[in-house]
Amino acid sequence: MRSQADTLPISIEFFPPKTPEGVEKLRQVRQQLYTLQPEFCSVTFGAGGSTQEGTFAAVRDILAEGVDAASHFSCIGATRAGVREQLAILGAMGVKRLVALRGDLPSGYGTGGEFQYASDLVAFIRQETGDDFRIEVAAYPEVHPQAKSPASDLQAFAAKVRAGANSAITQYFYNVDAYFRFVEDADALGLQVPVVPGIMPITSSTQLMRFSDACGAEIPRWIRLRLQSFGDDSASIKAFGLDVVTALCEQLRAGGASGLHFYSMNQSAATLEICRRLGL
């Protein structure tokens, strides 16, 4: 009989492809990853909703493949009427799960729109659709890069949960203590929702450095230096990355994390191997 530890729920994130070749490649990647029996797959949304068409198309494909799909849904620059219309489209498609985010401003864009925070979006979705959707929100164990302080960031998270979020997915991290501390702090505020750790496999050091600088995820010094020491030896980078991220997932599982959410970057190899090593 499999133990609870062997059946840790996983979910997988994709981004909408921009070309017909990308659409076909992602279809193949998804088929490989479905062998992991993900609880759901999510699809990201570009700044200001710029990839909405591609997002909804990918979500439609995932549902047609028999897997639960979550659409990312960002509210920066959005109107209530626009959000209402998008919710109706998603509901008609059979979507039951949303990842509700404030989202990033497209470059050169003012702060227009009728929603200031993700908590406003969550409250509006609940007001409009009741319990039609399971709502995931973002959490930042290492503190959102635009937060004034760790305490204000935690209060922003609390506002999303109190507005009606069912669970949270974290920004990726490599410092497991930051995650457990965040969960403890949320529990202390009475926020009894699952906080699922976001997992970023390491397959390219330049890409990882660029992402991490942009989103405020810290790469511990020992990992950064080791990656730099490999230069452009991609085989060593990938082997090291698998060891580091598998160990991170082991610690999260041992500490009682309620699942793992993989940022796949539309690739399958690293996520498949990490899950194989974890016995998932």
Salt bridges, closest charged atoms under 4 A:
GLU13 OE1 - HIS72 NE2 3.35
GLU13 OE1 - HIS261 NE2 3.53
GLU24 OE1 - ARG27 NE 3.49
ASP61 OD2 - ARG27 NH2 3.93
GLU65 OE2 - ARG27 NH1 3.97
GLU65 OE1 - ARG30 NE 2.83
ASP68 OD2 - ARG97 NE 3.64
GLU114 OE1 - ARG80 NH1 3.16
GLU128 OE1 - ARG84 NE 2.88
GLU136 OE2 - ARG97 NH1 2.67
GLU136 OE2 - ARG134 NE 3.46
ASP185 OD1 - ARG181 NE 3.08
ASP213 OD1 - ARG224 NH2 3.96
ASP243 OD1 - ARG277 NH1 2.82
GLU250 OE1 - ARG253 NH2 3.00
GLU273 OE2 - ARG276 NH2 2.82
GLU273 OE2 - ARG277 NE 2.91
